[in-house]
Amino acid sequence: MNERQFFQNPDFVAYVRMLHQLHGAIREGWDETDKGEALRDRMDEPWHNFSGDEVASLSGISADLDSLSGPPASDIRTIAADAKADLDSALEARKTGDFIGALEILRKHAGRIPAASLAYLRGQIWLEAGEYPIAAEFLQRASDLEPDNSNFRYIALHALGKSDPLKAADQARAILAESPRNPPELVLKAADILADQARILPSDQTRRELKSLIRPLQDSIFRLETSGEGQVHPDLLIRADGLIDACRRQVG
């Protein structure tokens, strides 16, 4: 089977998800429990049906998942010059759906890429693949390793919103509670997540939740307009204005 087709194989995708679960179990300490043993039992049978190439890919993915915990393997500060050309190939592979190829290129250059950037690039591949729980973990790892990077925080929250909406809503509320201390684009993403959540609540709760979003959004617009960022990224102002209008219409 061509590597591009691995993600079209339901058994391969199911195994990747179980592998992700197992790594989480190991980190959380329940891998030796009955639940952990049951997970391993479910993983045994399909393993023997995979091709050699699939086994190699799964072993590589397992190694990638190992990087989600513990200190970074290196303290590289910038992407090495000899890795940059190949990284362009990884980005192209991701865009064309060759997720295994993209991951392999990153693995090849793992020692030449800053740990936060490596986690981010891996997370973007899993996000493109539609495997949101895995994407969310890699993107959160990138944010944890480089907490001052607002772009990493934004995309990590975006992925969490797709993976675990309730947990994302909790994070979004924490961001809005400290909205003046957070980047305007992160406040917008948090408001987006809570606005989506509000639509499934009883009508009175929906109105309260949406009403609570208006003030932080107005403050973010003010910061965008007075900092000049609104001129550089006018789409942020458009989104903020649109979200305020939507909230006001539903609040009444």
Secondary structure, 3 states (H helix, E strand, C coil): CCHHHHHHCHHHHHHHHHHHHHHHHHHHCCCCCHHHHHHHHHHHHHHCCCCHHHHHHHHHHHHHHHCCCCCCCCCCCCCCHHHHHHHHHHHHHHHCCCHHHHHHHHHHCHHHCCHHHHHHHHHHHHHHCCCHHHHHHHHHHHHHHCCCCHHHHHHHHHHHHHHCHHHHHHHHHHHHHCHHHCCHHHHHHHHHHHHHHHCCCCHHHHHHHHHHHHHHHHHHHHHHHHHCHHHHCHHHHHHHHHHHHHHHHHHC
